[in-house]
Amino acid sequence: MAAPTLQQPSFLLANLKADSTTKTLLQRCQDLVKIIDEYPAKELHLIFPWLVESVFGSLDGIIAGWNLRLLHSRSNEYHIVMEFLNPSGPMMKLVYKLQAEEYKYEIPVNYLPGPVKACIQEGVLPDCPLFHNKLHFPLSGLLTLNLALNPFEFFMFNFAFCLIAPKSYPQGHHGSSTDSAYFVLVDTYLKYFLPSEGSVPPSPFSDSRGSVTAPSPRSSSVSFAGYGVHSPSLLKHHIFHQPSVNADPAAQEIWRSETLLQMFVEIWLHHYSLEMYQKLQSPQVKLALLQYRLSMSSMPCQPHAPPGSGNLHTYQEPFSPTEEHVLVVRLLVKHLHAFSSSLKPEQLSSSPSAHSHTHTSPLEEFKRVVVQRFVQQKLYLFLQHCFGHWPLDASFRAVLETWLSYIQPWRYTGEKTNPQPDQNRTVPDKWESFVQENLLMYTKLFQVFLNRTVRTDLVNAKNALMVFRVAKVFSQPNLAEMIQKGEQLFLEPEHVLHHRQPRGYLTPSQGGSYLSSRQRVMTDMVFRVKSHVYALEGQDCQYKQMFGSELRGAVMKLIQIIAQARHTAKRISDHSNEVAANNSFLSWFGMGSSDLNNTFAGAEPEESGECLKKTHEFLDRALENLCQIFKLNQGQLTQLISNLGSSQDDGNCKQLPDCIQGENGLILTDLGRRQIINGLRRFEIHYQGDPELQPIRSYENALLVRLFYRISCLVNERFGGHMDALCLRPDFLGRLGRHFLADADSSAKLKQSPMSRRTLERNRQARLSLRPLASYRTMLLLLLLYMCGALLAFGPVSSTLLILVGGFLYGLFMTLFGDKLKTH
C-alpha cells in the first residue's frame, strides 16, 4: 500500500487490517516496507502491537498469525517471511526505530511462565533482572497487572512465546520439523545477537546522546556475578539497574544479546511442577526473601504486597513440553556452547576477580558466564521435569539429545583437531571445571535415566539406541574420572569451607607459599561444587553417588534387563526366520500354513529382522560401555548373561505372562506387566474376531470374498446343526469333518491368549469357509490345474471332479498322518 503523505494513524491501522484479508503476503510485506521507511515512529507506534500479533499470533493462540512453525522451505511464502523477519530486515528496522523513542508496550502477567507469575503474585520481584523496573502494582489488586516492555523486549517476548502458545494445527500437520521458518529464525537470531566471532552489529538508530537506547544499561562497575544462582543470597541482587551516563557504549550495545537470551530462557525453560516449585522454597530462599523485603521496605514509593501474598498455592501451571519445544531448546544449548567456547584463550585463563575485568570487553565477559549463570539452573529443572513426565516411547530421543548436548560442550568448540573414533576421544582436562560445576547434570540425570530405562521395552531398536547413546557418551576417556573427582569434592567435610582462604592470597614473593595457593584452589573447587548442588537441590538434599554401591546395583539390574532384551530379540528373530522358512515356495502349492492370521502375527515394524539386528548391536555395545564406565568384571558379566540365557531357555520363553483367571478370561498381574515391558514374555497375538470378517487382503479379490462369504453364511445357517454334530463325533468321520469344517489349530491358539468366553465359543463352532477360493494364489493354482487337464484331454467337468477328488484325498491324508507330520 503506498503510504499517503498526510493520513491519520488510525486510518493507517484500519487500512492495514483491511489489506490483511484481501492482499497476498508478498503485497502486504512490500507495503509494510514502504510504511516503515516513510512513516515517523509516532505513527508506527500505534500499528506495532497489531503487526507483532499478526505475525506471531496472539498469546492465547486464537489468532494463528503467519504460522511460522508450519511454514517450511518448500512453501512459496517461506523466503518472503524470512527476508521480512531477518535480524537486519524491515521488521527489526521498525523495532529499532521505535526503540530510539523509548516507547513501552504491555504484556499481561498471566502470560508469563508459572514460576515468574507466582513470584509476582507473591509481591516479590522475579529472580531474572529482565523483569525489573517494569512492574507496577495497582492499588486495586494484582489481577490487572501488566509488564511494560520496550519494543525489542516486546518483539522477542512474542517471538519466544510463539513456540509454547497453544496452537490448533490443521489436519495432517505438526510443528516438530527442524526446517520450519520458526526453527531457522531462532538459529538466525542466535547467530546474529550471540556471535561466536566478531561483535553484535550496532543498531541503525541512535538517540540524541549518540548511543543506543538501552532500557537499563548496566554500569561497567556492575558484574555479571549478580545474575546467577551462585550468589550468597539468591535475592540480594534484586536491584534496579539505573541508567548511567558514564556507561560504556559497548556494554550498552550487548543489552540486546542479554535480552534475547534471558527472554528465551525465561519463556522456554522456566517451567516446572508445583512439587518442584515448593521444593525450591527452601529455608535459605525464604531467609533471603525476608532480607530482600526488609531492604525494599525502606525505599520510598515502594508498593506494599497485597494481603494474602506469600501463599505457595498461587502457583498453578500444568507443563507438558512438545517435541518441537525440546528441539528448539537443544538448538539454544548447542549455540550457547559454541558461543561460550569462542572466548579468547587469554580471557578464558584470566582470573574471574573484579580487577581482571578492566581489560575485558562486555561481550567476552558475557561469554564467560552465559551458560552457568543464565541457563544452568532452569535447564536442569526443565530436563528433570521432562525425564520424569515424558512418555516411555521413542520420542524421548529429543530430550535425551538435549541433555547429551549440554553435558558435552567440547563437541561445539569449533577446534580443528585430528579426528578420533568416538570411543577413543578423550575429554580435554580444561573441561574438568565445567563437569564439577554441572555435577548434577551428569549424576542426578543419569540416575533418573536409569529409572526410565528399566521400564522401557529395550527390544525396540529406538529405545536400545538411546541406552547405547548414553553409555557411549559417559564412556568417553577421562569423563568418568572427572565425575568421580567432582563427587569427592562434594563429599569433602564441611570444615573445609569454614577455613577457606581469602581471595586475595599472597604470592611466594610477598611472603606466601605455594602450599597456601594449592589449598585455596582446592577450597574454591569444593565451594563451587557444593554451591552448585545446594543451589539446585537445597542443603537438605540426599545426594546419591553415581559410583556408589546403590547405583552400582541399579546398573547391574539394568545389565540384566539388557541381557534379557538381547535374548528376547534373538528369540523373535529366530522365530521370524522359521516363519519365513515355512512360507517358502512350497507353501504356494498349499503345503505351508494357510492361516490368514499370519499377517497379524503381532510383529511391529520395529521388530523386523533388520531392526532386531540393530537392537542386538546397540545392546552389545551398551554393555561394553557400561562395563568400561563402572569398571565391571567382564568375566562375571559374561557368567551373569549366560546364566540368564540358560534359565530363559529352560522354558520361560514359551510361557505366558503372569496372569490370573478372571470371569471373562486371563487378567495380567503387576509381574506380568513388567514381564511384557521388559520383553521377557508375551502373548501370541492373533486376530480374535470372526475369521470370515477379517480385512480383505491385497492378495484377495474383494468381489469374490464378499460373494463367497454370503454363500458360506447360507450354507452354515442351513446345515450348521448337521456340521456341529459331525465335528463332535469322536471317530474318523469326526476328525475328517473337523479338518474341512473347522480350524484345526484354533483351540490351541485360543489357549495362548486372554479372550472372553463368548468369543471362545463362537470360534469353536463348525463352519464352512470358502474364503480361500477368493485368493489370487488359489485361482492361479486352479488355472494351472485346468490347463494341465486340457493338455491331457480332460474337459472342464472332468477336471473339476478330479480337483475335488484330489482335495478330498489330500484332506484324508492329512487327517490320517497330519499329527505325525507336525511332531516331526
Summary of the structure (lengths in Angstrom):
residues: 824
radius of gyration: 35.7
end to end distance: 85.7
largest distance: 120.6
contacts: 2335
relative contact order: 0.05
helix: 61%
strand: 3%
